[in-house]
Amino acid sequence: MKTETAIERPLDEIVINHGRAVAFSRHWSMPSSDTFDIPQIKGFVQKHLIKSKVSIDPFARNKRWATYTNDLNPETAAECHMEALDFLEMLKGKGVKADLIIFDPPYSVRQVAECYAQVGRKTTMQDTQGRSWTNWKAAIAPLCADEAIVLSFGWNTVGMGLKHGFEIQEILLVCHGGVHNDTICLAEKKTLQEPGLFAHDL
């Protein structure tokens, strides 16, 4: 069986996604509580924003880069201050279709609890069972125009996934040194194909 060798492709690409080339890069940077203040991640987001006409950020904090911004904490600079799910459903009700969605939610159950504590909201059992991420992604999917890009940030590469009809385009890994988790940045594109038989929401 013929296989592709590493020499046949640039060093910043690896084949991992159903035989498709996915751009991959790894950088080092000091950690920051505001993800988009990290230079490499800021650049990753802005290179997509430059090409975008309609964008959505349901966890914007103080970054009003997107067309529609939201953050639960009323002390942030976001345009809206709603539960992310309510915000996404509101945009769906208005018929909004975006070519770019920035998905930078809390990365863990502990971070969810911390965000809710800041606004005096109690964490529920549903929150601790990870259903928040599933529900957020389900609400994002219908807001995406054909060939829309979703930028996901966290500690894994689950992203939107094949279940919602997305394919990985790029992975940016930012190492923070010491015992810090790397920040994993994922760019996925909505395809025109139906999700495959073995598509999973991992």
Order of alpha helices (4+ residues) and beta strands (2+ residues): beta-beta-alpha-beta-beta-alpha-beta-alpha-alpha-alpha-beta-beta-beta
